[in-house]
Amino acid sequence: MKLEDVEAGKNVSELIVRIISVAPARMISTRSGRKTQLKEVLIADETGSVILSLWGFKEGQDLSGGIIIKITDGWAKEWNGKIQLSLGRSGKYEVMSDDALLPPTSSLMNQQSEIDRG
């Protein structure tokens, strides 16, 4: 599966992406009033980019820009008119070795700039 195939309201069985950037974690109050942390990770492949939302106090501590991850059993939703991914209850991510599965970060960022201008 590629990012261009991701649809809101659908499961994301397996997706291999490169991390472009990781935003600092921020505290969020859930609808039930519970406090948790949200970390937003910009991910991309050669077909596009989206935000991966990681919920929880320890989620995403091992992530940084440039690395490749495999997302398994994720979930896509629409938020503010854009597709976003999350792991849901059973989803997970795994850091992969960078064996040129995906273009380098600079190429993916240039590609995204062209899409945004287009």
Helices and strands as residue ranges (DSSP letters): G 3-5, E 11-22, E 26-29, E 35-45, E 48-55, E 68-79, E 82-86, E 92-96, H 105-117
